[in-house]
Amino acid sequence: MSPEGKALLNIVILGFGFMFMFTAFQTCGNIEQTVIKNFNSSEFHGSGYTSMSIIYGVFSASNLIAPSVVAVIGPQLSMFFSGLLYSGYIAMFIYPYTWSFYTASVLVGIGAAVLWTAQGNVLAINSTDSTIGRNSGIFWALLQFSLFFGNLYIYFAWHGHVHITDEDRQTVFISLTVISLVGCFLFFLIRKPEPEAAPSETSEPLLPTEISEIKACKLLVTKEMLLLSISIAYTGLELTFYSGVYGTCIGAMTRFGQDAKSLIGVSGIFIGMGEILGGGLFGMLNKCNRFGRNPVVLLGLITHFVAFYLIFLNIASDAPLAPEAGTDLQAYINPSVGVALLCSFLLGLGDSCFNTQLLSIIGFMFRDNSAPAFAVFKFIQSIMAALAFLYSNFLPLHWQLLILVLVGFLGSLSFFVSEWLAESSRLDSDYDSI
């Protein structure tokens, strides 16, 4: 097999490993607030929103040390051990206690920082300037199959259930734990690429441990990363909305009938369909795109704005904060399941537009410092996700949508400028090589 073929195989294995792991974890995040509301125990006082806020807060802080961890034990072992922490968090829901719930939240936050820094490094060292866009799209599409399979299982497991029993919960989370562990062990199939697959990475060690944190801090204050930080911040806010808030809103709408809880799973499936379509399409067509990354980001922005407007019309404003019994309130139109699921698809499609292009431009602009660059990316994204989960505890839906609209608009503008800088840099490099 050629070096390029081996590198592509590594990307595919990486995508499948993340697909299995996040089939478990994203499904867990999508349903945990609903599960907690239905949990019968006077000893448990946890909040799904608070847990996710802790995860992303610790995730953000841990990105400062993640490059060194990856440097010491390598990206393969880093992903494996981080994956075990994810599996532990999921397994905790089988018999949850408040102390174990929040302790696991801290641990998975640390693991997430190491996992995604290692993922970014594997993506970069298995890509060239001409394949980074394609590989980003392939990885993203495979990753987002996790939303399809996990939520399809939730739909069939909870169909017609008005209340989630202890047996329902335990069956689901035992299954998700096993699925997560399968993903962890897949990482051992990834092989170190041959030098031809990543020539720009072979002239120096993978990650100089003594300066990795310094590199990350320096990258954080460069004009390129400062511009991209607004776009990255938006993906953090949007991640919170589609992965935790929107599913909870759908499940709380009593006007959707007895199937409202199972519709959480269907919503996740439609989000996954949008993610898969966007990631696969924009990854495969990367070489054919003569107009750069900006049109894809613009499509993502328009798609999200349409989804936010329809959600504003369709979902009651108090849905994110509703008790176990749900909300009987109506928004501005008669609540429609079809509109709710269309919005799920649009959320996924728009999210894939932003994330595939961010992965591509960061891999292109910071190729020689891939691990610190992806650590900064996840630092910004996770701190904004933590902030969003925190305000989701008390902000009504329409205020959350307004925040997304404002930050999304500013983030798109900043991305357009970043793409112009990247293209100018590429043209200057081509000119100097003549």
C-alpha positions in Angstrom: 0.0 0.0 0.0 1.3 3.5 -0.9 2.1 6.0 1.8 -0.9 8.1 0.8 -3.1 5.0 1.0 -1.8 4.1 4.5 -2.4 7.7 5.6 -5.9 7.6 4.3 -6.5 4.3 6.1 -5.4 5.9 9.3 -7.9 8.7 8.9 -10.7 6.1 8.2 -9.7 4.1 11.4 -9.6 7.3 13.4 -13.1 8.2 12.2 -14.5 4.8 13.0 -12.9 4.9 16.5 -14.5 8.3 17.2 -17.8 7.1 15.7 -18.1 4.3 18.2 -16.9 6.4 21.1 -19.2 9.3 20.4 -22.2 7.0 19.4 -22.0 6.4 23.2 -21.0 9.8 24.5 -23.1 12.1 22.3 -26.2 9.9 22.9 -25.4 10.2 26.6 -25.2 13.9 26.4 -28.4 14.2 24.4 -30.5 12.2 26.9 -28.9 12.8 30.3 -30.9 15.8 31.4 -34.1 13.9 30.5 -32.8 10.8 32.3 -31.9 12.8 35.4 -35.4 14.4 35.5 -36.9 10.9 35.5 -34.5 9.5 38.1 -36.2 8.3 41.3 -33.7 8.9 44.2 -33.7 11.4 47.0 -29.9 11.0 47.3 -29.2 12.2 43.7 -29.2 16.0 43.1 -27.2 16.4 39.9 -28.0 18.5 36.8 -27.1 17.4 33.3 -26.5 21.0 32.3 -24.1 21.6 35.2 -22.3 18.3 34.5 -21.7 19.3 30.9 -20.6 22.8 32.0 -18.0 21.2 34.3 -16.8 18.9 31.5 -16.2 21.7 29.1 -14.8 24.0 31.7 -12.2 21.4 32.8 -11.7 20.5 29.1 -10.8 24.1 28.4 -8.3 24.4 31.2 -6.8 20.9 30.4 -5.9 21.9 26.9 -2.9 23.8 28.4 -1.3 20.4 29.4 -2.8 18.2 26.7 0.1 18.7 24.1 2.7 17.5 26.7 0.6 14.4 27.5 0.4 13.6 23.8 4.1 14.2 23.4 5.1 11.9 26.3 2.9 8.9 25.6 2.0 9.5 21.9 -1.3 10.2 20.2 -2.4 6.5 20.0 -2.2 5.8 23.8 -3.5 9.3 24.5 -6.7 8.5 22.6 -7.0 5.1 24.2 -6.7 6.2 27.8 -8.9 9.3 27.2 -11.5 7.0 25.7 -11.5 4.9 28.9 -12.4 8.1 30.9 -15.3 8.7 28.5 -16.5 5.1 29.0 -16.3 5.6 32.8 -18.5 8.6 32.6 -21.2 6.7 30.6 -21.0 3.7 32.9 -21.6 6.0 35.9 -25.2 6.4 34.8 -25.9 2.7 35.4 -25.9 3.5 39.2 -25.5 7.2 39.5 -24.6 9.1 42.7 -24.1 12.9 42.9 -20.4 12.6 43.9 -19.6 10.1 41.2 -21.5 12.1 38.6 -19.5 15.3 39.2 -16.2 13.4 39.7 -16.6 11.6 36.4 -17.5 15.0 34.8 -14.1 16.4 35.9 -12.2 13.3 34.7 -13.9 13.2 31.3 -13.1 16.9 30.8 -9.4 16.1 31.3 -9.7 13.1 28.9 -11.5 15.2 26.3 -8.6 17.7 26.1 -6.0 15.0 25.5 -8.3 13.0 23.1 -9.0 16.0 20.8 -5.4 17.2 20.8 -4.2 13.7 19.8 -6.9 13.6 17.2 -5.8 16.9 15.6 -2.2 15.7 15.6 -3.1 12.4 13.9 -5.2 14.2 11.3 -2.4 16.7 10.6 0.5 14.2 10.3 -1.6 12.0 8.0 -2.5 14.8 5.7 -0.8 17.1 3.2 -1.8 20.6 2.0 -3.8 19.0 -0.8 -5.5 16.3 1.3 -6.2 18.1 4.6 -9.7 19.3 3.4 -10.6 15.8 2.2 -9.4 14.1 5.3 -11.2 16.6 7.6 -14.4 15.9 5.7 -14.0 12.1 5.9 -13.2 12.2 9.6 -16.1 14.5 10.3 -18.6 12.4 8.4 -17.6 9.2 10.1 -17.7 10.9 13.5 -21.2 12.1 13.0 -22.5 8.7 12.1 -22.5 8.4 15.9 -25.5 10.7 16.1 -27.4 8.4 13.7 -26.8 5.0 15.4 -27.0 6.0 19.0 -30.2 8.0 18.7 -31.8 5.4 16.5 -31.4 3.0 19.4 -32.9 5.6 21.8 -35.9 5.9 19.6 -36.7 2.2 19.6 -35.8 1.7 23.3 -38.0 4.6 24.5 -40.8 4.6 22.0 -44.1 5.3 23.8 -42.4 5.7 27.2 -43.7 8.7 29.1 -41.5 8.0 32.1 -37.9 6.6 31.9 -37.6 3.8 34.5 -34.5 2.5 36.2 -34.5 -0.6 34.0 -34.7 1.6 30.9 -31.8 3.7 32.0 -29.6 0.8 33.0 -30.2 -1.1 29.7 -29.3 1.9 27.6 -26.2 2.9 29.5 -24.7 -0.6 29.7 -25.1 -0.8 25.9 -23.5 2.6 25.4 -20.5 1.7 27.7 -19.7 -1.4 25.6 -20.0 0.6 22.4 -17.6 3.2 23.8 -15.0 0.6 24.7 -15.1 -0.8 21.2 -14.0 2.6 19.9 -11.2 2.8 22.4 -9.6 -0.4 21.2 -9.9 0.6 17.5 -7.2 3.3 18.0 -4.6 0.5 18.3 -5.1 -0.2 14.6 -3.7 3.3 13.6 -0.1 3.0 12.3 2.6 5.7 12.2 2.6 7.3 8.7 5.6 6.9 6.4 7.7 10.1 5.9 6.3 10.6 2.4 2.7 11.0 3.9 3.7 14.1 5.9 7.0 15.6 4.7 6.6 18.8 6.6 6.4 16.9 9.9 9.5 14.7 9.5 12.2 17.3 10.0 11.5 17.7 13.7 10.1 15.7 16.6 6.3 15.2 16.8 5.9 17.4 19.8 8.8 19.1 21.7 7.5 18.7 25.2 9.6 21.5 26.7 7.9 24.2 24.6 4.4 22.7 23.7 2.6 24.9 26.2 4.6 28.0 25.2 3.7 27.3 21.6 0.0 27.0 22.4 0.1 30.3 24.3 1.9 32.0 21.4 -0.5 30.7 18.9 -3.4 31.9 20.9 -2.4 35.5 20.5 -1.5 35.4 16.8 -3.7 37.5 14.6 -4.8 34.4 12.6 -5.9 32.5 15.7 -7.5 35.6 17.3 -9.7 36.0 14.2 -10.5 32.3 14.1 -11.3 32.3 17.8 -14.7 34.0 17.2 -15.7 31.3 14.7 -14.4 28.6 17.1 -16.4 30.2 20.0 -19.5 30.0 17.9 -19.0 26.2 17.3 -18.8 25.8 21.1 -22.1 27.6 21.7 -23.7 25.7 18.9 -22.3 22.4 20.2 -24.1 23.0 23.5 -27.3 23.8 21.8 -27.7 20.9 19.4 -26.1 18.2 21.7 -27.8 19.1 25.0 -30.4 21.8 24.9 -32.5 21.2 21.7 -33.1 17.5 22.5 -34.3 18.5 26.0 -36.6 21.1 24.5 -38.2 18.5 22.2 -38.7 16.0 25.0 -40.3 18.7 27.2 -43.0 19.6 24.6 -46.1 17.9 25.8 -47.9 19.1 22.7 -45.8 16.5 20.7 -47.8 13.8 22.5 -46.6 10.6 24.3 -43.7 10.1 21.8 -42.0 13.4 22.9 -39.3 11.5 24.8 -38.5 9.1 21.9 -38.4 12.1 19.6 -35.2 13.1 21.3 -33.6 10.1 19.6 -35.2 11.0 16.2 -33.9 14.6 16.5 -30.4 13.3 17.1 -30.7 11.1 14.0 -31.7 14.1 11.9 -28.8 16.1 13.3 -26.5 13.2 12.4 -27.9 13.1 8.9 -27.1 16.8 8.4 -23.6 16.3 9.8 -22.9 13.3 7.7 -24.1 14.9 4.5 -22.2 18.1 5.1 -19.0 16.4 6.2 -19.0 13.9 3.4 -20.0 16.4 0.7 -17.6 19.2 1.6 -14.8 16.8 2.2 -15.1 14.9 -1.0 -15.6 18.1 -3.1 -12.7 19.9 -1.5 -10.4 19.6 -4.5 -13.1 20.8 -6.8 -13.8 23.9 -4.8 -12.2 26.9 -6.6 -13.7 29.5 -4.3 -12.1 28.4 -1.0 -13.8 27.8 2.3 -15.9 30.9 2.6 -18.9 29.7 0.5 -19.2 26.6 2.8 -19.2 28.7 5.9 -21.7 31.1 4.4 -24.0 28.2 3.7 -23.6 27.1 7.3 -24.5 30.5 8.6 -27.7 30.7 6.4 -28.7 27.2 7.3 -28.3 27.9 11.0 -30.2 31.2 10.8 -33.2 29.4 9.1 -33.1 26.7 11.8 -33.0 29.3 14.7 -36.0 31.2 13.2 -38.1 28.1 12.9 -37.2 26.9 16.4 -38.2 30.3 17.7 -41.6 29.9 16.1 -42.1 26.2 16.9 -40.7 25.5 20.4 -42.0 27.1 23.7 -39.5 29.5 25.3 -39.6 27.7 28.6 -38.8 24.3 27.2 -35.1 24.2 28.2 -36.2 24.8 31.9 -39.4 22.7 32.0 -39.8 20.2 34.9 -40.2 16.4 34.3 -43.9 16.9 33.3 -42.8 19.1 30.4 -44.4 22.4 29.2 -47.9 23.0 27.8 -47.0 26.4 26.4 -47.1 27.1 22.7 -44.7 29.3 20.8 -45.9 31.3 17.7 -47.2 28.4 15.6 -48.9 25.2 16.3 -46.0 22.9 17.4 -45.0 20.6 14.5 -42.9 17.5 14.8 -41.9 17.9 11.1 -40.6 21.4 11.6 -38.7 20.3 14.8 -36.9 17.5 12.9 -36.2 19.8 9.9 -34.5 22.1 12.3 -32.5 19.2 13.7 -31.2 18.4 10.2 -30.4 22.1 9.5 -28.5 22.3 12.8 -26.4 19.3 11.8 -25.7 20.5 8.3 -24.7 24.0 9.4 -22.5 22.6 12.2 -20.6 20.4 9.7 -20.0 23.4 7.4 -18.3 25.3 10.2 -16.3 22.5 11.8 -15.0 20.9 8.6 -13.7 24.3 7.3 -12.2 25.2 10.7 -10.4 21.8 10.8 -9.2 22.4 7.3 -8.0 26.0 7.8 -6.2 25.3 11.1 -4.5 22.2 9.7 -3.4 24.4 6.7 -2.3 27.5 8.6 -0.6 25.7 11.6 0.7 22.5 10.0 4.1 22.8 11.7 2.5 23.3 15.1 -0.5 21.0 14.7 -1.0 19.7 18.2 -0.7 23.1 20.0 -3.0 24.6 17.3 -5.7 22.0 17.8 -5.2 22.3 21.6 -6.0 26.1 21.3 -9.0 25.3 19.0 -10.4 22.9 21.6 -9.5 25.3 24.5 -11.7 28.1 22.9 -14.5 25.8 21.8 -14.8 24.0 25.2 -14.7 27.2 27.3 -17.6 28.6 25.3 -19.5 25.3 25.5 -19.0 25.3 29.3 -20.4 28.9 29.4 -23.4 27.9 27.2 -24.3 24.9 29.4 -24.0 27.2 32.4 -26.5 29.8 31.1 -28.7 27.0 29.8 -29.7 26.4 33.4 -31.6 29.7 33.6 -31.9 31.4 30.2 -35.2 30.9 28.2 -34.9 29.5 24.7 -35.4 32.8 22.8 -32.4 34.4 24.6 -30.2 31.4 23.8 -31.2 31.7 20.1 -30.3 35.4 20.1 -26.8 34.8 21.5 -26.3 32.1 18.8 -27.4 34.5 16.0 -25.1 37.4 17.1 -22.0 35.2 17.7 -22.6 33.2 14.5 -22.7 36.4 12.4 -19.5 37.8 13.9 -17.8 34.4 13.7 -18.6 34.1 10.0 -17.1 37.5 9.3 -14.0 36.7 11.1 -13.6 33.4 9.2 -13.9 35.2 5.9 -11.0 37.4 6.9 -9.0 34.4 8.1 -9.5 32.6 4.8 -8.3 35.7 2.9 -5.1 35.7 5.0 -4.6 32.0 4.4 -5.1 32.3 0.7 -2.7 35.3 0.6 -0.1 33.3 2.5 -0.5 30.4 0.1 -0.1 32.6 -3.0 3.0 34.3 -1.5 4.5 30.8 -0.8 3.8 29.7 -4.4 5.4 32.9 -5.7 8.5 32.4 -3.6 8.9 28.8 -4.8 9.0 29.9 -8.5 
